[in-house]
Amino acid sequence: MRFTAGVFDFGSDGLLDAGFSRPRPRDGEEIPVDGPSQVWTVGYGGLDIRIGPALGGSADVICVGSCLATTREVTEARDAAERGQWDRTARLAGSFVAVVRHGATVRVFGDRAGTHPVYWVLDGELVWWSTSATALAALHGRTPEYGRLLTALTVRGVDHLGDSSLFQGVHRVPPGSALELAPGLPPRTVPVPGRRGELTVADAAPLLREALTTAVARRALSAIRLSADLSGGVDSSSLTALAAARGPVLGITYTDPHMADSDDPLFAARVAAELPHLTHHVVHGGQQQVRHFDHLGDPEALPVTDSPSLSLGVLGLKAAHLAPAVSAGSRLHLTGRGGDDVLDGMAPMVIDQYRAGHRRAAAGRAWAFARSRRTAPHRVLIRAARTAAEPYPTAVAALADLMGGTSALAPSRRRAPEDLLAWCSPLASAAWLTPAGRTSTASVLAGQAAVAASSERPGLLRERISLERMGEEHATYDQISRQMWALPIHAPFLDNTVVDVCHAVPGWERSMAGDYKPLARAALTGAVPDVLLLRRTKTHHTGGVHDGLRFNLPVLQRIIAKSQLGGAGLIDATRASAELESGARGEPAFLYAVHLLVVTELWLSTLHLERGKWWELAPVKEAAA
């Protein structure tokens, strides 16, 4: 698995003592840097690594990942760092982890979506950091933190990580923050300044068009052969159209019997007909007999990811979907993941809108929400008012008390629409928790309540959590694809420049009753086929999940029967298995939780934390050099 890592000595003894043999990543390549630090990359090369060297100055810049900046732009970012404007690097095009040194101070930060996260561990006067929490856990002998896995599985509306990770003692730098390292001072996290002020849709449209065009065009220039998802949806299809405007691209549409009657294949065909440089390939999953949860019978054959990946549950579908790209020799594949997170707004934005003083408009939005969900408007208004009156820390603390209490937890599989406006709540999977599991989850929630900010706004909070989970999921999808098919997956909607512009527009303007993604239409009219921007529907896919559960039921039952969470006494594996079997019969079931539990158990069972698999000792002479 690819990752970047580094070490910084903030003490007085220095890092480069002769005779000191220290760890380095196995198969890592060191990037020369000045000062009491070292940086390595594993699995990166070529344009994946961009450097703005010091050249005798007091600052240098390293970007690892998909940095799309030109040499001049990287140099300008380095020059800005010389003037103390280290955050200029965060506004370069692309998605990457950055190391910016100014004098003796080093700042390390990833992107705002968390596709390139940063983790760290304190080791005496050394700070070890990495984009892989697993690598740090292996280096320092840390084990998984089950409580945070349980929280992700059973609760909504709470950041289950915060400044922690899925491993005990491994800290996370929250996306939008930087790890600041300076001699004589302990490590700390500081905000990465973002775009200031709010934008209207009209103001943001040209900025978004430029950001997306740059994101796609520069990726297209870097790849000899390019492929892209062409689902028929606004997000992926817009990226495909932008790519096809710059040269040949293979557009892939995946369909199966459950999707045949949806709008997706129809819109995909219409878009393809208007793109002369596009080669359109339709993959029929039903004909290839691929299903959800295929290929999970042999855990040792599964790819390694840094966190549980939902993409693992659709491994067979992804293999069939990407097969034409792999066969055509594609060197880069575009996906529209993240489009919903930046172009659309979350339901609780109605409360943010009210708090911002747009009370009449917020009331109208609440009524429209009630009508669209076929529920009584007064229920929506009451729920919104309760959330608006309750500080977020109080809500999380109350949830912690509920989860840690003795009253039965049996949330409905079909929650009331107005509950989408609550700060946080248990999911139906909370009923699987044992008393020990409830205590463990409550402990995580109590910790988050203690540090939660009273200034949080419901819409912005849900937006951030959703974006970071999508960033994490995309990162694992890319890890899987590179390992299994040697095909990098890129999600331009998760680039910093795109996220910054879109999130500068209030969510209530990005989501309008009777309109679908108005920001996309304003930004991309004239750049993509009009038929795409006129679409007002979005397809949701669940039918295929039931089929996959039914066909792969024996394998999935074995996975849950061997559950590590169950073996630790944290979940009732029998109840979870009953939910699995209910879904296999086509009955109502909490499919997301079943899916997440399966991939979480697979992640735990395939986790390799042997130090020698990730790290090796550098020779003494190299350490002294």
BELTATA-V982902 format. One line per field, one symbol per residue. ss: DSSP state (A for helix, B for strand, O for the rest). phi: phi as a letter, one per 30 degrees, with the letter a starting at -180 (. if undefined). burial: # if it has 24 or more other C-alpha atoms within 12 Angstrom, else .. A space follows every 50 residues. Layout:
ss->???
phi->???
burial->???
This chain:
ss->OOBBBBBBBOOOOOOOOOOOOOBBBOOOBBBOOOOOBBBBBBOOOAAABB BBOOOOOOBBBBBBBBBOOOAAAAAAAAAAAAOOOAAAAAAOOBBBBBBB BBOOBBBBBOOOOOOOOBBBBBBOOBBBBBOOAAAAAAAAOOOBOAAAAA AAAABBOOOOOOOOOOBOOOBBBOOOBBBBBOOOOOOBBBBOOOOOOOBO AAAAAAAAAAAAAAAAAAAAAAOOOBBBBOOOOAAAAAAAAAAAOOOOBB BBBBBOOOOOOOOAAAAAAAAAAOOOOBBBBBBBAAAAOOOOOOOOOOAA AOOOOOOOOAAAAAAAAAAAAAAAAAAOOOOBBBOOOOAAAAAOOOOOAA AAAAAOOOAAAAAAAAAAAAAAOOOOAAAAAAAAAAAAAOOAAAAAAAAA AAAAOOOOOOOOOOOOAAAAAOOOBBOAAAAABOAAAAAAAAAAAAAAAA AOOOOOOAAAAAAAAAAAAAAAAAAAAAAAAAAAAOOOBBOAAAOAAAAA AAAOBOAAAAOOOOOOOAAAAAAABOOBOAAAAOOOOOOOOOAAAAAAAA AOAAAAAAAAAOOAAAAOOOBOAAAAAAAAAAAAOOOOOOAAAAAAAAAA AAAAAOOOOOAAAABBBOOAAAAAO
phi->.dacbabbccccdiccddiccbdbddidcdcdbdjdabbbbbicaiddcc bcddhidcbbbbbbkcdcddeddddddddddecicddeddcddjbacbbc cbicccbbaccddidbdbbabcbiccccbadcdddddddciccdcdeddd dddbbcibddciccbdbdicdcdeejbbdcbbeibddbcbdcecdciccd edddedddddddddddddddddcdbbbadbdjdddddddddddddcldbc ccccbbedcecddedddddddedccddcccbcccddddhcbeidicdced cddcbdaecddddcddddddddedddddidcabcbdejdddccccceddd ddddddjcddddddddddddddchbdeddddddddddddcdeeddddddd dddddcddcbdddcddedddcdeaadceddddddeddddddddddddddd cdcddeceddddddddddddddddeddddddddcbhbdccbedcdeddee ddddceedddbbdibbhddddddcejcbeeeddddbbbdccbeddddddd dceedddddddcedddddicbddddddddddddddideaddddeeddddd dddddcdccdeddcbbddeeddddd
burial->##########....##.....#####.#.##.############..#### ####...############...##########..################ ######################..########################## #################################...###..#.##...## ##.######.##########.##.########################## ######.##...##########.##..#########...#######..#. .#########################...##################### #####......##.######........###.###.##.########### ####....#.......#################################. .#...###########################.################# #############..##########.###.#####......######### ###.###.########...############.##....############ #########....##..........
